[in-house]
Every structure is written in structure tokens, then in C-alpha cells.
Amino acid sequence: MKDILPELNGKDYIQDLAADYDIHFCQEDEVDELIDFIHKHWRANHIFVLSRALLDWQHHDAQNKRYNFVMARHRASGEIHSILGFIPTNQFDPSIEAIQIWPCIWKSREDISVKGLGASLYYYLKTHIKIETIAALGNTEVALGIYKHWNFSTGKIEQYYLPNTCATEILSSHMKKIPLVDGSDEGWEIKPLTLDRYKMVDSQHKIFRCISKYKSKAYYINRYFNHPIYKYLFYAIMKNHSIESILVMRECGNGSSNCLRIVDYLGDLDNLCHIKYDLQQLMLKHNYEYIDFVVIGIVPGTLEKAGFVYRKDTPDTIIPNYFEPFQKENVDLDYAFKSVDPKAEVLFYKADADLIYYHKFYRQLI
């Protein structure tokens, strides 16, 4: 496999760091120190500080008996000076061979200034795991600048919404009004999909051929159905009682109003245009203020055909991104992407970013 980060090769400062630092994957007996580092140097109320169960679910590599964090331990003092967290897609299905890495916490102590210390963690990561793709969402300006220097493709997320024109705007503001339709296309409908029913879907079904090679049928079970905190809703898009696509959704709100977020999708996105009526009825039934869809890499016009509105086409519209805690503001997150596969598809969904933003989720745990 090609080297995903050749930009780091031959850097003297990285090689020289070996004399002062032991750089390695976080071992199981080091996890308490990792949590302490996050508490002191990243965020005191971070979800990993509050919930060991979530940290273990997302980062514990039971097969290799380690955590998916690279750390730099200072040899002289024995202290941890820098960490880099990452989530490989095969965390949720070890059989996935094309490894996509999602970096999350990348932090060096502010009282430590060592050239190349943070970069050395990436160097260690890419020399110890055969990475095909690295994708990062919600980058700081510093991190984004580094990714650009490392020849990553960059851009901003795209947000679409389908308004419930019968609901009062509380979470949102100035949504474009969309008329109710009379019915979904003939033979098309959406139905709730339970875990048992999902397990019955043939693993060779075309919906699994449509998803990225970085995911699998088992991935969706472990990533969503088995999530220790969030409750995800699965809906099957049916044509003549046969599954054509699957929506993965999550209810969000501020305590007085709720919306529904499409956070992942299996199958042909064009199928959404057939079930606009069912989506509107779902909002009316549960009094959802709107349904939104955060996505990167979608073919322009795909969601508009399903009745969704591109948020930036209505300049005064506010569709929040953060709910934990709730912030009534638009947030355009930056993404960075790089792959050794020239045919790699840049198509990311909201739940891919959820893996990174658990630090927002703390209210129910404090």
C-alpha cells in the first residue's frame, strides 16, 4: 500500500524525538493516565472523562489490547506530553480491510514546546497501521492549515433541511416553506427497521454494495444499534415491500422542541425523492420541527429532488448543528480528506462527525 503521508518522511526532528520520547499506542494499563491528560489539557468535562464506557466502546482495541490513541511519553519525567486519538472504521467490524481513520483529539501540552511533537504522532500512526484514507471533520484553524500543508483535500460540510410547515420554529429560524404533498410515489413507503429485521437483510443485498468499502453490515450494528448512549432510529425505504435503502436517524432537541437528523444512509440516495410524503407524515406524527441532512460529497441536486432545501440557499435560515448543549446558530465545519486510493469516494455523513463531537454530550452525565 502507498504511503498516505510521505510529507513526514525524512524529517530529522521526528527521528531525533526518539531520544527524548517513547511514542506508542496507549496500552490498557495507561488508560487512567490518558483520561487524566484529557481532563487537564483538553477539556475537563469531556465525555471520555465522564464516561469510561463510551471511551472503551469507541477506542478500546480488544484484539490488540490497547486504546486507539498514540501518545508521547517524556522519557526523563515519565509524563505524557502529547496525544492523538483516532477511530478506524474497523473498530466496529474487524473484517474491514480498507482502513479509514478519523482523527479526534490531537493535543500537546501547552507548557511543552517541542518541534514536530504532534506530527511525530501522525508519523507513528501511519507507519504502524496501513491506512487507506484519513478524514477529519471540525478542524481547528491550526489543524486545517497542517492538513492543507500535507496535501489533504479540504472544504466545508453541506446542510440540507426538510421543514415541517405545521410546526412552530423554535430550534430553527426562517426556514423556507415547502407545501405538503399528496402521497409518496406508488409502491414506495418508509417503515421502522428493528435490529432483528435488520439482521435478516441478506449481507449481499444491493444496499451493502452501495455503501463505502469502509463500512459493512456488521459495522452498522456495532456503530449504531450497540451504541452505549445515543439511540439511533433505522427506517427502511421500501418499494413494493422490498428494501431499497436504509435511513439512519437520530432525534435531537433542546427540551421543548425536537428535530430529526439523517446521520447515515445505505443505498441509492435518489430513492429519497420517492418518499417525500412519508417523511412529511413522520414529522407531523412526532411533531418534529424539521428533518436535516448533513453530508459531504453529495451530487448537487440530489436532495433538492426529495424536497430538501440547501441551507445556504436561504441566507436568513438558521438550522443548528450543536444540541449538547443546544446552540441556535449555523456552524459550517471544515473537513479534510486524503486517500492513497485515487478512486476513493468523498462521501461523509453526520454520524461520522458524531464520533468526534462527544465532548458536547455531557448534560445527562454530570
Summary of the structure (lengths in Angstrom):
residues: 366
radius of gyration: 21.5
end to end distance: 44.7
largest distance: 71.7
contacts: 1121
relative contact order: 0.17
helix: 32%
strand: 30%
